[in-house]
Amino acid sequence: MKNKLPNKYLSITSDVSRLLLLLLFILNSLQASAQEDKREKIEAMKVSFITQKIDLSSKEAQVFWPLYNDYSDKIQALRKLKRKDQKSTRLDIDALSESEAEQLIDNEIQLKIQEAELAKEYHGKFKQSIGAKKVAKLYRAEEDFKRELLKQLQNK
């Protein structure tokens, strides 16, 4: 014998399901928003840190920051591709065929080459905009910022 619920209970179950689905959607959106807020906060901290360390004049800053932001966007796009490749290969490497493994490592090397070419291109642009000495300070400031950020994350 089939157990049939009255229509009013089915309606309530349907409403609860919709509410749960909506709640999950909202939570997912909030989590994505929180991650974006964290990224923006870290980026703002980085800009402040670098600005303080390399001591740009207002004229230098007007030329440098648009270049640096363009470079950062391009590097982030490459790193996103790299993460996507790495995520897809978190599978068992032993399960890959020889040609699939070759494609995987070739892609990784190609992304590293593209990243290095981008760094070389913008290195010249940075030197033209702020001079070699401040570019050297920039590279040191970027490394110092990474260390500070890691230190803060470890202390949490």
OpenMM code with the backbone's topology and positions (N, CA, C; nanometers):
from openmm import Vec3, app, unit

residues = "MET LYS ASN LYS LEU PRO ASN LYS TYR LEU SER ILE THR SER ASP VAL SER ARG LEU LEU LEU LEU LEU LEU PHE ILE LEU ASN SER LEU GLN ALA SER ALA GLN GLU ASP LYS ARG GLU LYS ILE GLU ALA MET LYS VAL SER PHE ILE THR GLN LYS ILE ASP LEU SER SER LYS GLU ALA GLN VAL PHE TRP PRO LEU TYR ASN ASP TYR SER ASP LYS ILE GLN ALA LEU ARG LYS LEU LYS ARG LYS ASP GLN LYS SER THR ARG LEU ASP ILE ASP ALA LEU SER GLU SER GLU ALA GLU GLN LEU ILE ASP ASN GLU ILE GLN LEU LYS ILE GLN GLU ALA GLU LEU ALA LYS GLU TYR HIS GLY LYS PHE LYS GLN SER ILE GLY ALA LYS LYS VAL ALA LYS LEU TYR ARG ALA GLU GLU ASP PHE LYS ARG GLU LEU LEU LYS GLN LEU GLN ASN LYS".split()
positions = [
    Vec3(0.0824, -0.1177, 0.0000),
    Vec3(0.0000, 0.0000, 0.0000),
    Vec3(0.0880, 0.1257, 0.0000),
    Vec3(0.0625, 0.2160, -0.0933),
    Vec3(0.1384, 0.3396, -0.1020),
    Vec3(0.0918, 0.4382, 0.0030),
    Vec3(0.1896, 0.5051, 0.0666),
    Vec3(0.1577, 0.6064, 0.1662),
    Vec3(0.1486, 0.7407, 0.0943),
    Vec3(0.0328, 0.7948, 0.0822),
    Vec3(0.0129, 0.9227, 0.0142),
    Vec3(-0.0085, 1.0319, 0.1172),
    Vec3(0.0670, 1.1422, 0.0967),
    Vec3(0.0495, 1.2577, 0.1830),
    Vec3(-0.0573, 1.3490, 0.1252),
    Vec3(-0.1313, 1.4148, 0.2123),
    Vec3(-0.2285, 1.5121, 0.1622),
    Vec3(-0.1577, 1.6256, 0.0885),
    Vec3(-0.2268, 1.6904, -0.0010),
    Vec3(-0.1704, 1.7982, -0.0826),
    Vec3(-0.1088, 1.9100, -0.0003),
    Vec3(-0.1690, 1.9424, 0.1153),
    Vec3(-0.1139, 2.0520, 0.1958),
    Vec3(0.0269, 2.0188, 0.2459),
    Vec3(0.0554, 1.8915, 0.2764),
    Vec3(0.1896, 1.8520, 0.3200),
    Vec3(0.2880, 1.8561, 0.2036),
    Vec3(0.2418, 1.8175, 0.0858),
    Vec3(0.3269, 1.8253, -0.0327),
    Vec3(0.3633, 1.9699, -0.0622),
    Vec3(0.2697, 2.0590, -0.0438),
    Vec3(0.2936, 2.2011, -0.0663),
    Vec3(0.3971, 2.2534, 0.0333),
    Vec3(0.3849, 2.2133, 0.1580),
    Vec3(0.4809, 2.2557, 0.2610),
    Vec3(0.6190, 2.2004, 0.2284),
    Vec3(0.6272, 2.0731, 0.1887),
    Vec3(0.7548, 2.0106, 0.1533),
    Vec3(0.8181, 2.0843, 0.0361),
    Vec3(0.7378, 2.1189, -0.0617),
    Vec3(0.7863, 2.1924, -0.1780),
    Vec3(0.8369, 2.3304, -0.1370),
    Vec3(0.7654, 2.3973, -0.0491),
    Vec3(0.8062, 2.5290, -0.0005),
    Vec3(0.9374, 2.5211, 0.0775),
    Vec3(0.9500, 2.4186, 0.1600),
    Vec3(1.0729, 2.3989, 0.2378),
    Vec3(1.1897, 2.3724, 0.1426),
    Vec3(1.1666, 2.2919, 0.0408),
    Vec3(1.2714, 2.2629, -0.0573),
    Vec3(1.3160, 2.3900, -0.1288),
    Vec3(1.2196, 2.4712, -0.1679),
    Vec3(1.2526, 2.5981, -0.2342),
    Vec3(1.3309, 2.6893, -0.1403),
    Vec3(1.2883, 2.6938, -0.0146),
    Vec3(1.3552, 2.7772, 0.0843),
    Vec3(1.4993, 2.7302, 0.1062),
    Vec3(1.5184, 2.6000, 0.1163),
    Vec3(1.6536, 2.5457, 0.1337),
    Vec3(1.7407, 2.5758, 0.0123),
    Vec3(1.6837, 2.5617, -0.1049),
    Vec3(1.7570, 2.5917, -0.2270),
    Vec3(1.7968, 2.7390, -0.2315),
    Vec3(1.7048, 2.8253, -0.1955),
    Vec3(1.7325, 2.9686, -0.1909),
    Vec3(1.8404, 2.9989, -0.0870),
    Vec3(1.8310, 2.9356, 0.0279),
    Vec3(1.9288, 2.9552, 0.1341),
    Vec3(2.0680, 2.9108, 0.0892),
    Vec3(2.0762, 2.7967, 0.0235),
    Vec3(2.2045, 2.7491, -0.0286),
    Vec3(2.2615, 2.8461, -0.1315),
    Vec3(2.1772, 2.8984, -0.2177),
    Vec3(2.2205, 2.9951, -0.3184),
    Vec3(2.2759, 3.1206, -0.2516),
    Vec3(2.2054, 3.1695, -0.1499),
    Vec3(2.2493, 3.2896, -0.0786),
    Vec3(2.3822, 3.2645, -0.0080),
    Vec3(2.3946, 3.1512, 0.0595),
    Vec3(2.5196, 3.1192, 0.1288),
    Vec3(2.6361, 3.1090, 0.0315),
    Vec3(2.6120, 3.0467, -0.0820),
    Vec3(2.7158, 3.0347, -0.1836),
    Vec3(2.7572, 3.1724, -0.2345),
    Vec3(2.6601, 3.2599, -0.2563),
    Vec3(2.6884, 3.3962, -0.3015),
    Vec3(2.7674, 3.4733, -0.1962),
    Vec3(2.7301, 3.4571, -0.0704),
    Vec3(2.8011, 3.5246, 0.0377),
    Vec3(2.9451, 3.4770, 0.0489),
    Vec3(2.9641, 3.3467, 0.0311),
    Vec3(3.0994, 3.2927, 0.0384),
    Vec3(3.1847, 3.3481, -0.0755),
    Vec3(3.1301, 3.3517, -0.1955),
    Vec3(3.2030, 3.4068, -0.3096),
    Vec3(3.2336, 3.5546, -0.2871),
    Vec3(3.1377, 3.6268, -0.2321),
    Vec3(3.1562, 3.7680, -0.2035),
    Vec3(3.2636, 3.7881, -0.0965),
    Vec3(3.2626, 3.7031, 0.0046),
    Vec3(3.3625, 3.7126, 0.1119),
    Vec3(3.5024, 3.6857, 0.0575),
    Vec3(3.5146, 3.5878, -0.0330),
    Vec3(3.6448, 3.5588, -0.0931),
    Vec3(3.6926, 3.6769, -0.1765),
    Vec3(3.6000, 3.7365, -0.2516),
    Vec3(3.6344, 3.8534, -0.3330),
    Vec3(3.6760, 3.9695, -0.2439),
    Vec3(3.6042, 3.9904, -0.1325),
    Vec3(3.6397, 4.0957, -0.0375),
    Vec3(3.7794, 4.0725, 0.0200),
    Vec3(3.8121, 3.9460, 0.0510),
    Vec3(3.9451, 3.9142, 0.1027),
    Vec3(4.0523, 3.9467, -0.0005),
    Vec3(4.0265, 3.9079, -0.1258),
    Vec3(4.1230, 3.9367, -0.2327),
    Vec3(4.1441, 4.0868, -0.2474),
    Vec3(4.0343, 4.1610, -0.2458),
    Vec3(4.0442, 4.3061, -0.2597),
    Vec3(4.1195, 4.3669, -0.1422),
    Vec3(4.0945, 4.3166, -0.0231),
    Vec3(4.1634, 4.3670, 0.0954),
    Vec3(4.3132, 4.3380, 0.0868),
    Vec3(4.3476, 4.2161, 0.0448),
    Vec3(4.4889, 4.1796, 0.0294),
    Vec3(4.5541, 4.2652, -0.0778),
    Vec3(4.4830, 4.2873, -0.1879),
    Vec3(4.5368, 4.3703, -0.2957),
    Vec3(4.5603, 4.5130, -0.2484),
    Vec3(4.4682, 4.5669, -0.1702),
    Vec3(4.4847, 4.7024, -0.1160),
    Vec3(4.6045, 4.7084, -0.0211),
    Vec3(4.6203, 4.6040, 0.0607),
    Vec3(4.7362, 4.5980, 0.1511),
    Vec3(4.8658, 4.5931, 0.0708),
    Vec3(4.8649, 4.5179, -0.0387),
    Vec3(4.9834, 4.5048, -0.1240),
    Vec3(5.0195, 4.6391, -0.1869),
    Vec3(4.9196, 4.7083, -0.2392),
    Vec3(4.9439, 4.8391, -0.3009),
    Vec3(5.0024, 4.9353, -0.1985),
    Vec3(4.9450, 4.9380, -0.0802),
    Vec3(4.9947, 5.0247, 0.0261),
    Vec3(5.1385, 4.9887, 0.0642),
    Vec3(5.1633, 4.8592, 0.0791),
    Vec3(5.2964, 4.8107, 0.1172),
    Vec3(5.3997, 4.8507, 0.0121),
    Vec3(5.3687, 4.8251, -0.1145),
    Vec3(5.4623, 4.8560, -0.2229),
    Vec3(5.4832, 5.0068, -0.2338),
    Vec3(5.3763, 5.0823, -0.2257),
    Vec3(5.3865, 5.2281, -0.2344),
    Vec3(5.4817, 5.2821, -0.1286),
    Vec3(5.4680, 5.2308, -0.0074),
    Vec3(5.5537, 5.2753, 0.1026),
    Vec3(5.6995, 5.2360, 0.0782),
    Vec3(5.7212, 5.1157, 0.0280),
    Vec3(5.8577, 5.0649, 0.0120),
    Vec3(5.9334, 5.1287, -0.1042),
    Vec3(5.8649, 5.1602, -0.2132),
    Vec3(5.9404, 5.2113, -0.3292),
    Vec3(5.9357, 5.3629, -0.3420),
    Vec3(5.8550, 5.4295, -0.2572),
    Vec3(5.8559, 5.5749, -0.2480),
    Vec3(5.8400, 5.6428, -0.3842),
    Vec3(5.7236, 5.6231, -0.4449),
    Vec3(5.6967, 5.6822, -0.5754),
    Vec3(5.6536, 5.8287, -0.5624),
    Vec3(5.6995, 5.9095, -0.6564),
    Vec3(5.6463, 6.0459, -0.6654),
    Vec3(5.5062, 6.0352, -0.7257),
    Vec3(5.4288, 6.1414, -0.7177),
    Vec3(5.2932, 6.1350, -0.7735),
    Vec3(5.2979, 6.1162, -0.9248),
    Vec3(5.3955, 6.1757, -0.9907),
    Vec3(5.4103, 6.1599, -1.1364),
    Vec3(5.4447, 6.0151, -1.1706),
    Vec3(5.5370, 5.9566, -1.0947),
    Vec3(5.5747, 5.8157, -1.1175),
    Vec3(5.4565, 5.7236, -1.0914),
    Vec3(5.3831, 5.7519, -0.9858),
    Vec3(5.2686, 5.6675, -0.9494),
    Vec3(5.1623, 5.6685, -1.0591),
    Vec3(5.1396, 5.7830, -1.1222),
    Vec3(5.0403, 5.7935, -1.2291),
    Vec3(5.0758, 5.7047, -1.3485),
    Vec3(5.2041, 5.6880, -1.3743),
    Vec3(5.2485, 5.6048, -1.4855),
    Vec3(5.2617, 5.4584, -1.4417),
    Vec3(5.3163, 5.4384, -1.3219),
    Vec3(5.3487, 5.3034, -1.2760),
    Vec3(5.2266, 5.2184, -1.2444),
    Vec3(5.1320, 5.2689, -1.1661),
    Vec3(5.0221, 5.1846, -1.1173),
    Vec3(4.9335, 5.1273, -1.2282),
    Vec3(4.8999, 5.2024, -1.3315),
    Vec3(4.8237, 5.1386, -1.4402),
    Vec3(4.9021, 5.0245, -1.5068),
    Vec3(5.0327, 5.0439, -1.5237),
    Vec3(5.1176, 4.9371, -1.5790),
    Vec3(5.1180, 4.8146, -1.4872),
    Vec3(5.1398, 4.8408, -1.3596),
    Vec3(5.1481, 4.7314, -1.2630),
    Vec3(5.0157, 4.6559, -1.2532),
    Vec3(4.9047, 4.7300, -1.2557),
    Vec3(4.7736, 4.6653, -1.2499),
    Vec3(4.7482, 4.5802, -1.3733),
    Vec3(4.7895, 4.6289, -1.4892),
    Vec3(4.7762, 4.5526, -1.6134),
    Vec3(4.8591, 4.4239, -1.6045),
    Vec3(4.9821, 4.4386, -1.5569),
    Vec3(5.0703, 4.3225, -1.5393),
    Vec3(5.0087, 4.2223, -1.4410),
    Vec3(4.9591, 4.2710, -1.3296),
    Vec3(4.8987, 4.1833, -1.2288),
    Vec3(4.7779, 4.1084, -1.2841),
    Vec3(4.6957, 4.1784, -1.3607),
    Vec3(4.5787, 4.1133, -1.4216),
    Vec3(4.6200, 4.0007, -1.5147),
    Vec3(4.7222, 4.0261, -1.5957),
    Vec3(4.7682, 3.9244, -1.6908),
    Vec3(4.8313, 3.8049, -1.6192),
    Vec3(4.9080, 3.8323, -1.5152),
    Vec3(4.9698, 3.7242, -1.4361),
    Vec3(4.8605, 3.6416, -1.3680),
    Vec3(4.7608, 3.7087, -1.3119),
    Vec3(4.6510, 3.6370, -1.2461),
    Vec3(4.5758, 3.5479, -1.3444),
    Vec3(4.5573, 3.5955, -1.4657),
    Vec3(4.4889, 3.5149, -1.5677),
    Vec3(4.5693, 3.3890, -1.5998),
    Vec3(4.7009, 3.4029, -1.6112),
    Vec3(4.7866, 3.2860, -1.6364),
    Vec3(4.7828, 3.1899, -1.5181),
    Vec3(4.7890, 3.2430, -1.3992),
    Vec3(4.7870, 3.1575, -1.2796),
    Vec3(4.6528, 3.0869, -1.2634),
    Vec3(4.5466, 3.1529, -1.3066),
    Vec3(4.4147, 3.0903, -1.3030),
    Vec3(4.4119, 2.9696, -1.3973),
    Vec3(4.4697, 2.9858, -1.5147),
    Vec3(4.4794, 2.8732, -1.6092),
    Vec3(4.5616, 2.7592, -1.5487),
    Vec3(4.6697, 2.7960, -1.4836),
    Vec3(4.7563, 2.6956, -1.4211),
    Vec3(4.6811, 2.6196, -1.3120),
    Vec3(4.6065, 2.6937, -1.2285),
    Vec3(4.5274, 2.6282, -1.1226),
    Vec3(4.4214, 2.5369, -1.1823),
    Vec3(4.3616, 2.5813, -1.2914),
    Vec3(4.2592, 2.5003, -1.3576),
    Vec3(4.3203, 2.3691, -1.4071),
    Vec3(4.4381, 2.3781, -1.4687),
    Vec3(4.5083, 2.2575, -1.5138),
    Vec3(4.5443, 2.1676, -1.3964),
    Vec3(4.5947, 2.2291, -1.2897),
    Vec3(4.6341, 2.1504, -1.1730),
    Vec3(4.5136, 2.0842, -1.1078),
    Vec3(4.4031, 2.1549, -1.1060),
    Vec3(4.2815, 2.1003, -1.0468),
    Vec3(4.2327, 1.9798, -1.1265),
    Vec3(4.2401, 1.9889, -1.2571),
    Vec3(4.1936, 1.8782, -1.3405),
    Vec3(4.2873, 1.7585, -1.3323),
    Vec3(4.4109, 1.7800, -1.2893),
    Vec3(4.5057, 1.6699, -1.2813),
    Vec3(4.5270, 1.6190, -1.1401),
    Vec3(4.4457, 1.6615, -1.0487),
    Vec3(4.4567, 1.6079, -0.9136),
    Vec3(4.4104, 1.4642, -0.9092),
    Vec3(4.3692, 1.4203, -1.0246),
    Vec3(4.3334, 1.2805, -1.0385),
    Vec3(4.4619, 1.1997, -1.0214),
    Vec3(4.4482, 1.0744, -1.0206),
    Vec3(4.5622, 0.9859, -1.0075),
    Vec3(4.6494, 0.9953, -1.1325),
    Vec3(4.7703, 1.0455, -1.1163),
    Vec3(4.8609, 1.0596, -1.2306),
    Vec3(4.8905, 0.9238, -1.2924),
    Vec3(4.8941, 0.8202, -1.2106),
    Vec3(4.9184, 0.6863, -1.2638),
    Vec3(4.8086, 0.6422, -1.3605),
    Vec3(4.6907, 0.7024, -1.3478),
    Vec3(4.5802, 0.6657, -1.4363),
    Vec3(4.5893, 0.7349, -1.5719),
    Vec3(4.6774, 0.8367, -1.5838),
    Vec3(4.6930, 0.9076, -1.7102),
    Vec3(4.7728, 0.8234, -1.8094),
    Vec3(4.7394, 0.8398, -1.9344),
    Vec3(4.8206, 0.7753, -2.0379),
    Vec3(4.9501, 0.8540, -2.0517),
    Vec3(5.0454, 0.7996, -2.1208),
    Vec3(5.1738, 0.8668, -2.1412),
    Vec3(5.1518, 0.9997, -2.2151),
    Vec3(5.0657, 0.9986, -2.3156),
    Vec3(5.0416, 1.1219, -2.3926),
    Vec3(4.9665, 1.2259, -2.3092),
    Vec3(4.8754, 1.1831, -2.2217),
    Vec3(4.8051, 1.2768, -2.1341),
    Vec3(4.9013, 1.3399, -2.0335),
    Vec3(4.9925, 1.2593, -1.9803),
    Vec3(5.0924, 1.3112, -1.8866),
    Vec3(5.1856, 1.4095, -1.9577),
    Vec3(5.2218, 1.3765, -2.0799),
    Vec3(5.3089, 1.4652, -2.1575),
    Vec3(5.2391, 1.5989, -2.1834),
    Vec3(5.1122, 1.5936, -2.2195),
    Vec3(5.0348, 1.7152, -2.2438),
    Vec3(5.0268, 1.7997, -2.1171),
    Vec3(5.0064, 1.7348, -2.0054),
    Vec3(4.9974, 1.8026, -1.8765),
    Vec3(5.1255, 1.8794, -1.8448),
    Vec3(5.2380, 1.8125, -1.8551),
    Vec3(5.3644, 1.8795, -1.8195),
    Vec3(5.4046, 1.9825, -1.9244),
    Vec3(5.3713, 1.9575, -2.0506),
    Vec3(5.3991, 2.0564, -2.1548),
    Vec3(5.3180, 2.1838, -2.1314),
    Vec3(5.1925, 2.1682, -2.0916),
    Vec3(5.1087, 2.2846, -2.0613),
    Vec3(5.1662, 2.3644, -1.9455),
    Vec3(5.2128, 2.2945, -1.8433),
    Vec3(5.2685, 2.3631, -1.7268),
    Vec3(5.3937, 2.4425, -1.7646),
    Vec3(5.4804, 2.3814, -1.8432),
    Vec3(5.6017, 2.4506, -1.8877),
    Vec3(5.5649, 2.5711, -1.9740),
    Vec3(5.4673, 2.5539, -2.0622),
    Vec3(5.4249, 2.6646, -2.1490),
    Vec3(5.3717, 2.7817, -2.0674),
    Vec3(5.2953, 2.7530, -1.9631),
    Vec3(5.2437, 2.8602, -1.8771),
    Vec3(5.3572, 2.9309, -1.8031),
    Vec3(5.4577, 2.8553, -1.7598),
    Vec3(5.5738, 2.9165, -1.6934),
    Vec3(5.6499, 3.0059, -1.7901),
    Vec3(5.6625, 2.9616, -1.9156),
    Vec3(5.7304, 3.0418, -2.0178),
    Vec3(5.6526, 3.1707, -2.0427),
    Vec3(5.5213, 3.1600, -2.0556),
    Vec3(5.4390, 3.2791, -2.0777),
    Vec3(5.4506, 3.3768, -1.9608),
    Vec3(5.4548, 3.3230, -1.8401),
    Vec3(5.4692, 3.4078, -1.7217),
    Vec3(5.6047, 3.4795, -1.7235),
    Vec3(5.7103, 3.4063, -1.7608),
    Vec3(5.8440, 3.4660, -1.7675),
    Vec3(5.8515, 3.5720, -1.8781),
    Vec3(5.7902, 3.5456, -1.9922),
    Vec3(5.7889, 3.6439, -2.1014),
    Vec3(5.7141, 3.7704, -2.0601),
    Vec3(5.6053, 3.7522, -1.9888),
    Vec3(5.5277, 3.8657, -1.9394),
    Vec3(5.6105, 3.9473, -1.8395),
    Vec3(5.6795, 3.8777, -1.7497),
    Vec3(5.7647, 3.9461, -1.6515),
    Vec3(5.8757, 4.0241, -1.7225),
    Vec3(5.9342, 3.9651, -1.8252),
    Vec3(6.0406, 4.0319, -1.9008),
    Vec3(5.9864, 4.1564, -1.9714),
    Vec3(5.8696, 4.1436, -2.0338),
    Vec3(5.8078, 4.2569, -2.1040),
    Vec3(5.7813, 4.3724, -2.0078),
    Vec3(5.7201, 4.3409, -1.8938),
    Vec3(5.6848, 4.4469, -1.7994),
    Vec3(5.8054, 4.4977, -1.7210),
    Vec3(5.9085, 4.4176, -1.7101),
    Vec3(6.0319, 4.4627, -1.6456),
    Vec3(6.0843, 4.5863, -1.7191),
    Vec3(6.0867, 4.5777, -1.8516),
    Vec3(6.1311, 4.6925, -1.9316),
    Vec3(6.0396, 4.8128, -1.9147),
    Vec3(5.9100, 4.7894, -1.9132),
    Vec3(5.8135, 4.8988, -1.8961),
    Vec3(5.8273, 4.9630, -1.7582),
    Vec3(5.8487, 4.8791, -1.6565),
    Vec3(5.8654, 4.9321, -1.5211),
    Vec3(5.9914, 5.0189, -1.5130),
    Vec3(6.1017, 4.9711, -1.5728),
    Vec3(6.2269, 5.0483, -1.5705),
    Vec3(6.2089, 5.1834, -1.6386),
    Vec3(6.1347, 5.1857, -1.7489),
    Vec3(6.1109, 5.3123, -1.8187),
    Vec3(6.0271, 5.4077, -1.7346),
    Vec3(5.9339, 5.3535, -1.6573),
    Vec3(5.8433, 5.4409, -1.5836),
    Vec3(5.8986, 5.4890, -1.4494),
    Vec3(5.9764, 5.4039, -1.3811),
    Vec3(6.0230, 5.4452, -1.2469),
    Vec3(6.1739, 5.4288, -1.2253),
    Vec3(6.2448, 5.3746, -1.3214),
    Vec3(6.3892, 5.3580, -1.3075),
    Vec3(6.4262, 5.2239, -1.2453),
    Vec3(6.5492, 5.1813, -1.2740),
    Vec3(6.5971, 5.0493, -1.2322),
    Vec3(6.6020, 5.0333, -1.0802),
    Vec3(6.6447, 5.1376, -1.0108),
    Vec3(6.6582, 5.1287, -0.8648),
    Vec3(6.5219, 5.1032, -0.7985),
    Vec3(6.4197, 5.1726, -0.8437),
    Vec3(6.2876, 5.1538, -0.7856),
    Vec3(6.2260, 5.0214, -0.8298),
    Vec3(6.2629, 4.9731, -0.9473),
    Vec3(6.2160, 4.8407, -0.9900),
    Vec3(6.2769, 4.7343, -0.8983),
    Vec3(6.4057, 4.7513, -0.8653),
    Vec3(6.4692, 4.6577, -0.7716),
    Vec3(6.3972, 4.6619, -0.6362),
    Vec3(6.3608, 4.7819, -0.5920),
    Vec3(6.2856, 4.7952, -0.4671),
    Vec3(6.1478, 4.7296, -0.4791),
    Vec3(6.0870, 4.7421, -0.5968),
    Vec3(5.9565, 4.6806, -0.6220),
    Vec3(5.9646, 4.5293, -0.6046),
    Vec3(6.0642, 4.4677, -0.6683),
    Vec3(6.0770, 4.3220, -0.6605),
    Vec3(6.1004, 4.2766, -0.5166),
    Vec3(6.1822, 4.3505, -0.4450),
    Vec3(6.2058, 4.3175, -0.3041),
    Vec3(6.0786, 4.3371, -0.2224),
    Vec3(6.0054, 4.4440, -0.2501),
    Vec3(5.8816, 4.4722, -0.1770),
    Vec3(5.7779, 4.3632, -0.2021),
    Vec3(5.7695, 4.3137, -0.3261),
    Vec3(5.6751, 4.2058, -0.3562),
    Vec3(5.7079, 4.0806, -0.2748),
    Vec3(5.8363, 4.0466, -0.2678),
    Vec3(5.8785, 3.9297, -0.1897),
    Vec3(5.8539, 3.9511, -0.0406),
    Vec3(5.8859, 4.0705, 0.0080),
    Vec3(5.8624, 4.1013, 0.1494),
    Vec3(5.7136, 4.0939, 0.1828),
    Vec3(5.6297, 4.1416, 0.0909),
    Vec3(5.4856, 4.1366, 0.1138),
    Vec3(5.4366, 3.9918, 0.1223),
    Vec3(5.4862, 3.9081, 0.0331),
    Vec3(5.4475, 3.7657, 0.0364),
    Vec3(5.4861, 3.7027, 0.1698),
    Vec3(5.6069, 3.7336, 0.2164),
    Vec3(5.6519, 3.6790, 0.3456),
    Vec3(5.5642, 3.7281, 0.4598),
    Vec3(5.5339, 3.8573, 0.4596),
    Vec3(5.4484, 3.9137, 0.5648),
    Vec3(5.3086, 3.8520, 0.5623),
    Vec3(5.2548, 3.8355, 0.4435),
    Vec3(5.1217, 3.7771, 0.4298),
    Vec3(5.1200, 3.6331, 0.4799),
    Vec3(5.2207, 3.5565, 0.4420),
    Vec3(5.2301, 3.4180, 0.4903),
    Vec3(5.2446, 3.4122, 0.6423),
    Vec3(5.3244, 3.5051, 0.6957),
    Vec3(5.3433, 3.5111, 0.8407),
    Vec3(5.2099, 3.5390, 0.9103),
    Vec3(5.1330, 3.6334, 0.8559),
    Vec3(5.0027, 3.6676, 0.9142),
    Vec3(4.9069, 3.5484, 0.9050),
    Vec3(4.9087, 3.4781, 0.7937),
    Vec3(4.8211, 3.3617, 0.7764),
    Vec3(4.8574, 3.2483, 0.8720),
    Vec3(4.9864, 3.2313, 0.8963),
    Vec3(5.0317, 3.1258, 0.9884),
    Vec3(4.9951, 3.1591, 1.1321),
    Vec3(4.9888, 3.2866, 1.1648),
    Vec3(4.9565, 3.3271, 1.3013),
    Vec3(4.8082, 3.3251, 1.3328),
    Vec3(4.7247, 3.3010, 1.2313),
    Vec3(4.5802, 3.2968, 1.2556),
    Vec3(4.5375, 3.1671, 1.3149),
] * unit.nanometer
topology = app.Topology()
chain = topology.addChain("A")
for resn in residues:
    res = topology.addResidue(resn, chain)
    for name in ("N", "CA", "C"):
        topology.addAtom(name, app.Element.getBySymbol(name[0]), res)
